[in-house]
């Protein structure tokens, strides 16, 4: 029983990490693109 609960918790944690990584990567890539455009000008 406890192992099932542990698996569910691990999956939730992994998913939360995955979601935060997606949002962070989107934000960081936007920052990088802005910096690249400034250098070109």
QUIJO-V112332 format. One record per residue. RES is the residue in one letter. PHI is phi in degrees with one decimal (none if undefined). PSI is psi as a letter, one per 40 degrees, with the letter a starting at -180 (NA if undefined). BURIAL is + if it has 24 or more other C-alpha atoms within 12 Angstrom, else -. Layout:
res phi psi burial
RES PHI PSI BURIAL
RES PHI PSI BURIAL
This chain:
res phi psi burial
X none d -
X -65.9 d -
X -67.2 d -
X -61.4 d -
X -62.3 d -
X -63.6 d -
X -63.6 d -
X -60.6 d -
X -63.6 d -
X -63.6 d -
X -64.1 d -
X -60.0 d -
X -62.4 d -
X -62.0 d -
X -66.4 d -
X -62.1 d -
X -61.8 d -
X -60.3 d -
X -63.2 d -
X -66.2 d -
X -63.7 d -
X -61.7 d -
X -65.6 d -
X -64.9 d -
X -64.6 d -
X -62.5 d -
X -66.9 d -
X -67.2 d -
X -66.7 d -
X -65.1 d -
X -59.4 d -
X -60.8 d -
X -63.6 d -
X -62.5 d -
X -63.3 d -
X -62.4 d -
X -65.5 d -
X -63.8 d -
X -64.1 d -
X -63.4 d -
X -73.4 NA -
